[in-house]
Amino acid sequence: MKKTFLNSALSLVASAIVLMAPGAFAQTIKIGLITDKVGPAKGYAEPVAQGAVYAVKELNSRGGLLGRQVELLVEDDQGKPDVSATAARKLVDAGAAFILSVSLTPATQQAQSVTLETKTPHMTPSNSGDTLTTQITNPNFWQTGPLASTQIATLLSYARNKNYKRVALVTENSALGQLTNQFFKAGLEKSGMQIVSEEVVSGGSTTADPQMQKVRAANPDALFMTGVTTPENALILRSYRQLGMKTPILANYNMSIPVYSSIAKGLLDGVVFVDAFDPAKAETQRFIDAFKKDTGNEPYNLNGYGYDGLMLAADAIKRAGSTDKDKVRDAMQSTKGFAGVMGGVGTSYGFADGKRTGFDLNGMVVRVYEGDKQGKVVHVGTK
């Protein structure tokens, strides 16, 4: 009788283990995230990372991925290329099935040296550098953030539709600001627009009055703000208002960051800026409502980049049916028609044959500040 009882007990335990195994003992699917928590990219990288963290929470609340929970492994590269490569190696060794980079472009490029060698699927959902997929031939790497050239082309398209002929450029002297200004200058010259004034506000300045007085004297049809440093952009806007200027302002993607609503309060009304976030898009509105309900904070474009990046990686793993690197790579490359949070109404992510940039070329929008709030879309795409 004791033997019969023991056999029955063992049978029940074995059955319980079989029933419990899929949920209780299954390993998580690990996705790596390389961010910058303390370096020069912190202001951009951390909001993107927050979007990715929320995406993982949402996925797991729905049951996870392939019947397993998703685990986000986060590494801080401080915006340094050598540290980024070390972080990528650490994530690969920890078993990451996919790696997202949301740090600086040079750091992301260096991390590619590891993902190329290890054949680990790797993507940046937010970086806009045009060289990320061209300087290194890495079939395991993709870029879904809108290229800088696409952002500029969208704002120039808006200017052409407004029939602006004579324009001014106002920037600052950071390396990125100067590079962005060069791209705008080349685009304007190619479009046949005449640059009648080009001014630079140096970092650490206390006023932009001298530069803006020169712009006012040139009497352009429109003023392009091409700088990317927030303090200098705020100075430009303050001088613009104080001098009573009425020239339309067209600002680059930097002005899409909500921080301007506080540091440039009362100076923004009527400024148009290029963005990849359209609240009128159904997918975007759903994300805004869900993110706000969960975190108590209103999301913006940088949060959306991180969310989309994580969801694109999850979609590729799901379609691959496993975390096998070759299968995930093939699934990601075959992505078509993925309607994400980012991009204008009706646009989607997808990779053409042989291409590893996936943001819709007509997905950028131009929005206008209404008071101190980012308002409606006034232009879509590069046409």
C-alpha positions in Angstrom: 0.0 0.0 0.0 2.9 2.3 0.8 4.5 1.5 -2.5 1.3 2.2 -4.3 0.9 5.6 -2.5 4.5 6.5 -3.3 4.1 5.6 -7.0 1.0 7.7 -7.2 2.7 10.7 -5.5 5.7 10.5 -7.8 3.3 10.3 -10.8 1.5 13.5 -9.6 4.7 15.3 -9.0 6.0 14.4 -12.5 2.7 15.5 -14.0 2.9 18.8 -12.1 6.4 19.4 -13.4 5.4 18.7 -17.0 2.4 21.1 -16.6 4.5 23.8 -14.9 7.6 23.6 -17.2 6.5 25.8 -20.1 5.7 28.7 -17.8 7.7 28.2 -14.7 11.0 27.0 -16.1 11.1 28.5 -19.6 14.0 31.0 -20.0 13.3 34.6 -20.9 13.9 36.0 -24.3 16.7 38.6 -23.7 16.9 41.8 -25.7 19.8 44.1 -25.1 19.7 47.9 -25.0 22.8 50.1 -25.2 21.9 53.6 -24.0 23.8 56.7 -22.7 22.9 57.5 -19.1 25.6 60.1 -18.3 27.3 61.2 -21.5 26.4 63.7 -24.3 23.5 61.6 -25.7 21.8 61.3 -22.4 19.1 63.8 -23.1 18.0 61.9 -26.2 19.0 58.3 -25.3 17.1 58.0 -22.0 13.7 59.0 -23.3 14.2 56.5 -26.2 15.1 53.9 -23.6 12.0 54.7 -21.6 9.9 53.8 -24.7 11.7 50.5 -25.0 11.1 49.7 -21.3 7.4 50.4 -21.7 7.2 48.2 -24.8 8.7 45.3 -22.8 6.1 45.8 -20.1 3.3 45.9 -22.6 4.6 42.7 -24.4 4.9 40.8 -21.1 1.4 41.9 -20.0 0.1 40.2 -23.2 1.9 36.9 -22.5 5.4 37.7 -23.7 7.0 36.4 -26.9 6.9 32.9 -28.2 5.3 31.9 -24.8 8.2 33.4 -22.9 8.6 36.6 -21.0 10.9 39.3 -22.4 13.9 40.5 -20.4 15.5 43.8 -21.2 19.3 43.9 -20.5 20.5 47.5 -20.3 24.0 48.7 -20.7 25.4 52.3 -20.4 28.1 53.2 -22.9 28.4 56.9 -21.8 28.3 57.8 -25.5 31.9 56.4 -25.9 32.6 54.1 -28.9 35.0 51.8 -27.1 32.7 51.4 -24.2 29.8 50.7 -26.6 31.7 47.8 -28.2 32.4 46.4 -24.7 28.7 46.7 -23.8 27.7 44.9 -27.0 30.1 42.1 -26.2 28.7 41.8 -22.7 25.1 41.6 -24.1 26.1 38.9 -26.6 27.7 36.9 -23.8 24.6 37.3 -21.7 22.5 35.7 -24.5 20.8 38.7 -26.0 18.8 37.6 -29.0 18.7 41.2 -30.3 20.5 44.4 -29.5 19.1 48.0 -29.7 21.5 51.0 -29.7 20.1 54.4 -28.8 23.4 56.1 -28.0 25.6 58.4 -30.2 26.2 57.5 -33.9 29.9 56.9 -33.5 29.2 54.6 -30.5 26.6 52.7 -32.5 29.0 52.2 -35.3 31.6 50.8 -33.0 29.1 48.4 -31.4 28.5 47.1 -34.9 32.0 45.6 -34.9 30.8 43.1 -32.3 27.4 42.3 -33.9 29.0 41.8 -37.3 31.4 39.3 -35.8 28.9 37.5 -33.7 26.0 37.7 -36.3 23.8 39.2 -33.6 20.7 41.1 -34.9 21.3 44.8 -34.1 19.3 48.0 -34.7 19.1 51.6 -33.9 15.5 52.9 -33.8 16.4 56.6 -33.3 19.8 57.6 -34.8 19.6 59.7 -37.9 23.1 59.5 -39.2 23.1 58.8 -43.0 26.3 56.7 -42.7 25.3 54.1 -40.2 24.4 51.4 -42.8 26.9 52.5 -45.4 30.3 52.8 -43.7 30.1 49.2 -42.4 28.6 46.4 -44.4 26.8 44.6 -41.6 23.9 42.4 -42.7 22.9 42.1 -39.0 22.3 45.8 -38.5 19.3 48.0 -39.4 18.3 51.6 -38.9 14.7 52.7 -38.4 15.2 56.2 -37.3 14.6 58.8 -40.1 17.7 59.8 -41.9 18.9 63.4 -41.4 18.7 63.8 -45.2 15.0 62.8 -45.1 14.3 65.3 -42.2 15.9 68.1 -44.1 14.2 67.2 -47.4 10.8 67.3 -45.6 11.3 70.8 -44.3 12.6 72.0 -47.7 9.6 70.5 -49.3 7.4 72.6 -47.0 9.5 75.7 -47.9 9.0 75.1 -51.6 5.3 74.7 -51.2 5.3 78.0 -49.5 7.2 79.5 -52.4 10.0 80.8 -50.2 12.8 82.1 -52.5 15.2 84.1 -50.2 16.1 82.5 -46.9 18.4 82.9 -43.9 20.3 80.3 -41.9 20.9 80.7 -38.2 22.8 78.0 -36.3 25.3 77.6 -33.5 28.9 76.4 -33.4 28.7 72.9 -32.1 30.1 70.2 -34.3 26.7 68.7 -34.9 25.1 72.1 -35.4 27.7 73.0 -38.1 27.2 69.7 -39.8 23.4 70.0 -39.8 23.8 73.6 -41.2 26.0 72.2 -44.0 23.3 69.7 -45.0 20.6 72.4 -45.0 22.8 74.7 -47.0 23.5 72.1 -49.6 19.7 71.2 -49.8 18.7 74.9 -50.2 21.3 75.5 -52.9 20.1 72.4 -54.8 16.5 73.6 -54.5 17.4 76.9 -56.0 16.7 79.0 -52.9 18.9 82.0 -52.3 20.7 82.2 -48.9 20.7 85.9 -48.2 22.1 85.7 -44.6 24.0 83.0 -42.7 24.7 83.6 -39.0 26.3 81.6 -36.1 25.5 82.1 -32.4 28.5 80.8 -30.4 28.1 78.5 -27.5 28.0 80.4 -24.2 26.6 83.5 -25.7 24.2 85.6 -23.7 22.3 87.1 -26.6 21.7 86.5 -30.3 20.8 90.1 -31.1 23.7 90.9 -33.3 23.1 87.9 -35.5 19.3 88.4 -35.7 19.7 92.1 -36.5 21.7 91.1 -39.6 19.0 88.6 -40.5 16.3 91.2 -40.2 18.3 93.6 -42.4 18.5 90.9 -45.1 14.7 90.7 -45.1 14.4 86.9 -46.1 11.2 85.1 -46.9 11.9 82.6 -44.2 14.4 81.8 -41.5 15.9 78.3 -41.0 17.0 77.4 -37.5 19.6 74.7 -38.1 21.3 74.5 -34.7 20.9 71.6 -32.2 22.0 73.1 -28.9 19.0 74.2 -26.8 20.5 77.3 -25.0 21.5 78.9 -28.2 18.2 78.1 -29.9 16.4 79.7 -27.0 18.5 82.9 -27.4 17.7 83.0 -31.1 14.0 82.8 -30.4 14.2 85.5 -27.7 16.0 87.9 -29.9 13.5 87.2 -32.7 10.6 88.2 -30.5 12.4 91.2 -28.9 13.3 92.6 -32.3 9.7 92.3 -33.4 10.5 90.0 -36.4 7.7 88.4 -38.4 9.8 86.3 -40.8 8.4 82.7 -40.7 10.7 80.3 -38.7 11.4 76.8 -40.0 13.2 74.7 -37.4 14.9 71.3 -37.6 14.1 68.2 -35.6 15.7 69.6 -32.4 12.7 71.8 -31.9 10.5 68.7 -31.6 11.7 68.1 -28.1 9.1 69.2 -25.5 11.7 70.9 -23.3 11.3 74.0 -25.4 7.8 74.5 -24.1 9.3 75.4 -20.8 12.7 77.0 -21.5 11.3 79.0 -24.5 7.9 79.7 -23.0 6.1 82.5 -24.8 8.5 82.4 -27.7 7.2 79.5 -29.8 3.9 80.4 -31.3 3.9 79.9 -35.1 7.3 78.2 -35.3 7.1 75.2 -37.6 9.4 72.2 -37.1 10.1 68.8 -38.6 9.0 65.8 -36.7 8.2 62.1 -37.1 5.4 62.0 -34.6 1.8 62.6 -35.7 -0.8 62.4 -32.9 -3.5 62.1 -35.5 -2.2 58.6 -36.5 -4.3 55.9 -34.9 -1.3 53.9 -33.7 0.3 57.0 -32.2 -2.9 58.0 -30.3 -3.2 54.5 -28.9 0.4 54.7 -27.7 -0.1 58.1 -26.2 -3.1 57.0 -24.2 -1.6 53.7 -23.0 1.8 55.2 -22.1 0.2 58.1 -20.2 -2.1 55.8 -18.3 0.8 53.5 -17.3 3.4 56.1 -16.5 1.4 59.3 -15.8 3.5 61.1 -18.4 2.6 62.4 -21.8 4.9 60.6 -24.4 6.6 62.3 -27.3 8.7 61.3 -30.3 11.8 60.0 -28.5 9.6 57.6 -26.4 8.0 56.5 -29.6 11.3 55.6 -31.3 12.2 53.3 -28.4 8.8 51.7 -28.4 8.8 51.0 -32.1 12.4 49.7 -32.0 11.5 47.1 -29.4 8.3 46.1 -31.1 10.1 45.7 -34.5 12.6 43.4 -32.8 9.9 41.4 -31.1 8.0 41.2 -34.4 11.0 39.7 -36.2 11.6 37.2 -33.4 7.9 36.2 -33.5 8.0 35.7 -37.3 11.2 33.8 -37.0 9.6 31.5 -34.6 12.7 31.3 -32.5 15.8 33.3 -31.3 18.0 31.7 -33.9 20.1 34.6 -35.2 20.0 33.7 -38.9 16.2 33.3 -38.8 15.7 36.5 -36.9 18.0 38.4 -39.3 16.1 37.1 -42.3 12.8 37.9 -40.6 13.9 41.5 -39.9 15.2 42.1 -43.4 11.8 40.9 -44.8 9.8 43.4 -42.7 7.2 45.2 -44.7 4.2 47.3 -43.8 4.9 47.5 -40.1 2.6 50.4 -38.9 4.4 51.8 -35.9 4.0 54.8 -33.5 6.4 56.9 -35.6 5.7 58.3 -39.0 2.8 60.2 -40.6 -0.7 58.8 -41.1 -0.7 55.8 -43.5 3.1 55.3 -43.4 4.9 52.2 -42.2 8.3 50.6 -41.7 9.8 48.2 -44.2 13.2 47.2 -45.7 13.6 47.1 -49.5 15.9 44.4 -50.9 19.5 45.2 -50.1 18.5 48.2 -47.9 18.8 48.3 -44.1 17.2 51.7 -43.5 13.5 51.2 -42.8 11.8 54.5 -42.1 9.2 55.5 -44.7 10.7 58.2 -46.9 7.5 60.2 -46.7 6.9 59.5 -43.0 8.3 62.8 -41.7 5.8 65.6 -41.0 6.0 69.4 -40.4 4.2 70.6 -37.3 3.5 74.1 -35.9 3.7 75.4 -32.4 0.3 76.7 -31.2 1.2 78.9 -28.2 3.7 76.8 -26.3 2.3 73.4 -27.4 3.3 71.3 -30.3 0.3 71.5 -32.6 -1.1 70.2 -35.8 0.6 68.7 -38.8 0.8 71.3 -41.6 2.9 69.2 -44.2 3.7 65.6 -44.8 6.6 64.0 -46.7 9.2 65.2 -49.2 7.0 65.9 -52.2 
